[in-house]
Amino acid sequence: MSEKLNIEVPTMAELVARGEQPEILFWVGCAGSYDERAQKTTRDICKILHHVGIKYAVLGTEESCTGDPAKRAGNEFLFQMQAMTNIEILNGYDIKKIVTGCPHCFNTIKNEYPGLGGNYEVIHHTQLIQDLITEGKLKAEGGESFKGKKITYHDPCYLGRANGVYEAPRKALEVLDAQLVEMKRCKSNGLCCGAGGAQMFKEPEKGNKDINIERIEEALETNPGIIAAGCPFCMTMLSDGVKMKDKSDQVQVLDIAEITVRANGL
């Protein structure tokens, strides 16, 4: 999975067959599994878990969509079917702790699965990275230097406003010795990238401007070298916005996990 490390990612079925249990289940999510851009983030989360020696596993083909898009689009019946199938599998494996690469999966499993019998400790990958930095296991040494680079961070709706996670991703950026510049609308006043609430999967209604263009204009006002994201949906919308503004040569859109991996030389 890596150019430097040949990482073997075990499935829960394989671990259980060996009589083992992971410390943490990595919930990959649909985007992290199937979207080519998001797969890079998935690989980098695995690199981080491997580097710090956390015993983890994925569900593999047993993982299904959390049901978030169905619920946001108004199909509660489909959501509950998808959720209960996942909960049955998670409870069957006696899963206690889950890390997600996507704020939508994070929000759904953390806040909506308990009502259907799925109770787990759920953290987003930026929270995991923050914890590892605090514990001294990730030090932003030995890899790419971000010194002097301007980075602006876009708060995903389901991580920030929905769950109050603002400091974890910023902590991962603060250790880089880079210049963190905030957009006008950030943290609890953040602006949606335009993909949440199942909007990712439909054409926008008529209006003056697409939301992702509005957001990318705000980001570009900070004159960044890097726009940092923590969500595969945001990643798509922001990347599309950068392309539409013909700024792909000057501005990179990177996930917090990708930045962390580069900084640590993993």
C-alpha positions as CSV (number, residue, x, y, z in Angstrom):
1,M,0.0,0.0,0.0
2,S,3.0,2.3,0.3
3,E,6.0,3.0,-1.8
4,K,8.2,2.7,1.4
5,L,6.3,0.1,3.3
6,N,4.4,-2.9,2.2
7,I,1.6,-2.6,4.7
8,E,-0.7,-5.5,5.1
9,V,-4.2,-4.4,6.3
10,P,-6.0,-7.2,8.1
11,T,-9.8,-7.7,8.0
12,M,-11.8,-8.4,11.1
13,A,-12.6,-11.9,9.8
14,E,-8.9,-12.7,9.5
15,L,-8.1,-11.4,13.0
16,V,-10.9,-13.3,14.5
17,A,-9.9,-16.4,12.7
18,R,-6.5,-16.0,14.5
19,G,-8.2,-15.5,17.8
20,E,-7.1,-11.8,17.9
21,Q,-9.0,-8.5,18.5
22,P,-7.8,-5.1,17.2
23,E,-7.4,-2.0,19.4
24,I,-9.4,0.0,16.8
25,L,-11.5,-0.7,13.8
26,F,-10.8,1.5,10.8
27,W,-14.1,2.4,9.1
28,V,-13.0,3.2,5.6
29,G,-16.3,4.5,4.1
30,C,-17.6,4.5,0.6
31,A,-15.5,7.4,-0.6
32,G,-12.4,6.0,1.0
33,S,-13.0,2.7,-0.7
34,Y,-14.1,3.7,-4.2
35,D,-13.1,7.3,-4.9
36,E,-9.6,7.4,-6.4
37,R,-8.7,10.6,-4.7
38,A,-10.0,9.5,-1.3
39,Q,-8.1,6.2,-1.5
40,K,-4.9,8.2,-1.0
41,T,-6.2,9.4,2.3
42,T,-7.2,5.9,3.2
43,R,-3.7,4.6,2.5
44,D,-2.2,7.4,4.6
45,I,-4.4,6.7,7.6
46,C,-3.2,3.1,7.4
47,K,0.4,4.3,7.2
48,I,-0.1,6.3,10.4
49,L,-1.7,3.4,12.2
50,H,1.1,1.1,11.1
51,H,3.8,3.6,12.0
52,V,2.7,4.0,15.6
53,G,2.0,0.3,16.1
54,I,-1.7,0.5,16.7
55,K,-3.3,-2.9,16.1
56,Y,-6.2,-2.3,13.7
57,A,-8.4,-4.0,11.2
58,V,-11.0,-3.1,8.5
59,L,-14.3,-4.9,7.7
60,G,-13.4,-5.3,4.1
61,T,-16.3,-6.6,2.0
62,E,-18.4,-6.8,5.2
63,E,-18.4,-3.0,5.4
64,S,-21.4,-1.3,3.8
65,C,-22.5,2.4,3.5
66,T,-23.4,3.9,6.9
67,G,-26.7,5.1,5.4
68,D,-25.8,8.8,5.7
69,P,-26.6,9.8,2.1
70,A,-29.9,7.9,2.3
71,K,-30.9,9.6,5.5
72,R,-29.9,13.1,4.4
73,A,-31.9,12.6,1.2
74,G,-34.9,11.7,3.2
75,N,-35.0,7.9,2.9
76,E,-35.2,6.9,6.6
77,F,-36.3,3.4,5.7
78,L,-33.2,2.7,3.6
79,F,-31.0,4.3,6.2
80,Q,-32.3,2.1,9.0
81,M,-31.8,-1.0,6.8
82,Q,-28.2,-0.1,6.1
83,A,-27.5,0.9,9.6
84,M,-28.9,-2.2,11.2
85,T,-26.9,-4.4,8.9
86,N,-23.7,-2.7,9.9
87,I,-24.6,-2.7,13.6
88,E,-25.2,-6.4,13.5
89,I,-21.7,-7.0,12.0
90,L,-20.0,-4.6,14.4
91,N,-21.7,-6.1,17.4
92,G,-21.0,-9.6,16.1
93,Y,-17.3,-8.7,16.2
94,D,-17.6,-7.0,19.6
95,I,-16.2,-3.7,18.2
96,K,-15.6,-1.1,20.9
97,K,-13.6,1.7,19.2
98,I,-13.8,3.0,15.6
99,V,-11.8,5.5,13.7
100,T,-13.2,7.0,10.5
101,G,-11.7,8.8,7.5
102,C,-14.9,10.6,6.8
103,P,-16.9,13.1,9.0
104,H,-20.2,11.8,7.5
105,C,-19.4,8.2,8.7
106,F,-18.1,9.7,12.0
107,N,-21.3,11.6,12.7
108,T,-23.7,8.8,11.7
109,I,-22.0,6.0,13.6
110,K,-21.4,8.3,16.6
111,N,-24.7,10.0,16.9
112,E,-27.3,7.9,15.1
113,Y,-26.3,4.3,15.5
114,P,-26.8,4.3,19.3
115,G,-30.6,4.7,18.8
116,L,-30.5,1.5,16.8
117,G,-28.4,-0.5,19.2
118,G,-24.9,0.4,18.0
119,N,-22.8,1.9,20.8
120,Y,-19.1,2.5,20.1
121,E,-16.4,5.0,20.9
122,V,-16.0,6.8,17.5
123,I,-13.2,9.2,16.6
124,H,-12.3,11.0,13.4
125,H,-8.9,10.5,12.0
126,T,-7.9,14.1,12.8
127,Q,-8.7,13.3,16.5
128,L,-6.5,10.2,16.3
129,I,-3.7,12.3,14.8
130,Q,-4.1,14.9,17.5
131,D,-3.9,12.2,20.2
132,L,-0.7,10.7,18.7
133,I,0.9,14.1,18.5
134,T,0.1,14.8,22.1
135,E,1.5,11.4,23.1
136,G,4.7,12.2,21.2
137,K,4.2,9.3,18.7
138,L,4.0,11.7,15.7
139,K,6.5,14.5,15.6
140,A,6.5,16.1,12.1
141,E,10.2,15.2,11.7
142,G,12.1,13.4,9.1
143,G,9.8,14.2,6.2
144,E,8.8,17.1,4.0
145,S,9.2,20.5,5.6
146,F,6.2,22.8,5.6
147,K,8.1,25.7,7.2
148,G,7.0,29.0,5.8
149,K,4.1,27.5,3.8
150,K,0.7,29.1,4.1
151,I,-2.0,26.6,5.0
152,T,-5.7,27.4,5.4
153,Y,-8.1,24.7,6.8
154,H,-11.6,24.2,5.7
155,D,-13.9,22.9,8.5
156,P,-16.2,20.0,7.3
157,C,-19.8,20.6,8.5
158,Y,-20.2,17.2,10.1
159,L,-16.9,17.4,12.0
160,G,-17.1,21.1,13.0
161,R,-20.5,22.5,13.5
162,A,-22.2,19.1,14.0
163,N,-19.7,17.7,16.5
164,G,-17.6,20.6,17.7
165,V,-14.3,19.2,16.5
166,Y,-12.2,22.3,15.6
167,E,-8.9,21.9,17.4
168,A,-7.8,18.4,16.4
169,P,-7.1,19.2,12.7
170,R,-5.6,22.5,13.6
171,K,-3.2,20.9,16.1
172,A,-2.0,18.6,13.3
173,L,-1.2,21.7,11.3
174,E,0.3,23.8,14.1
175,V,3.1,21.3,14.7
176,L,4.3,21.8,11.1
177,D,5.9,25.2,11.7
178,A,3.7,26.4,8.8
179,Q,1.7,29.6,8.8
180,L,-1.9,28.7,9.5
181,V,-4.3,31.3,8.1
182,E,-8.0,31.2,8.8
183,M,-10.7,32.0,6.3
184,K,-13.3,34.7,7.1
185,R,-15.9,32.0,7.8
186,C,-14.3,29.3,9.9
187,K,-14.9,27.1,13.0
188,S,-18.6,27.5,14.2
189,N,-19.1,30.1,11.5
190,G,-17.7,27.8,8.7
191,L,-19.3,27.5,5.3
192,C,-20.4,24.2,3.7
193,C,-18.3,23.0,0.7
194,G,-21.6,22.3,-1.0
195,A,-21.6,18.5,-0.8
196,G,-23.3,17.8,2.5
197,G,-26.8,16.7,3.1
198,A,-26.6,14.3,0.0
199,Q,-26.1,17.3,-2.3
200,M,-22.9,15.6,-3.5
201,F,-25.1,13.2,-5.5
202,K,-27.4,15.7,-7.3
203,E,-27.2,18.7,-9.6
204,P,-27.4,22.1,-7.8
205,E,-30.5,24.2,-8.0
206,K,-30.5,27.4,-9.9
207,G,-28.7,30.3,-8.3
208,N,-26.0,32.9,-8.8
209,K,-23.0,30.7,-7.8
210,D,-22.2,27.2,-6.7
211,I,-21.3,27.0,-3.0
212,N,-17.9,25.3,-3.7
213,I,-16.9,28.3,-5.8
214,E,-18.0,30.7,-3.1
215,R,-15.9,28.7,-0.6
216,I,-12.8,28.4,-2.8
217,E,-12.9,32.1,-3.4
218,E,-12.7,32.6,0.4
219,A,-9.9,30.1,0.6
220,L,-7.9,31.8,-2.2
221,E,-8.3,35.2,-0.4
222,T,-5.9,33.9,2.2
223,N,-3.3,33.3,-0.6
224,P,-2.5,29.7,0.6
225,G,-0.1,27.2,-0.8
226,I,-2.2,24.4,0.7
227,I,-5.9,24.1,1.5
228,A,-6.3,21.4,4.2
229,A,-9.3,19.2,4.4
230,G,-10.6,16.5,6.6
231,C,-13.4,15.0,4.5
232,P,-13.5,13.2,1.1
233,F,-16.6,15.2,0.0
234,C,-14.9,18.5,0.9
235,M,-11.8,17.3,-0.9
236,T,-13.8,16.8,-4.1
237,M,-15.6,20.1,-3.9
238,L,-12.5,22.1,-3.0
239,S,-10.4,20.4,-5.7
240,D,-13.0,21.1,-8.3
241,G,-13.1,24.8,-7.2
242,V,-9.3,25.1,-7.4
243,K,-9.4,23.6,-11.0
244,M,-12.2,26.0,-12.0
245,K,-10.1,28.9,-10.8
246,D,-7.1,27.6,-12.7
247,K,-5.0,27.5,-9.5
248,S,-4.0,23.8,-9.5
249,D,-0.4,24.7,-10.2
250,Q,-0.2,27.0,-7.2
251,V,-2.6,25.5,-4.6
252,Q,-2.7,21.9,-3.3
253,V,-5.7,20.4,-1.6
254,L,-4.6,17.9,0.9
255,D,-6.2,15.9,3.7
256,I,-4.8,16.3,7.2
257,A,-3.7,12.6,7.1
258,E,-1.7,13.2,3.9
259,I,0.0,16.3,5.4
260,T,0.9,14.3,8.5
261,V,2.3,11.4,6.5
262,R,4.5,13.8,4.4
263,A,5.7,15.7,7.5
264,N,6.7,12.5,9.2
265,G,8.3,10.9,6.2
266,L,6.1,7.8,6.2
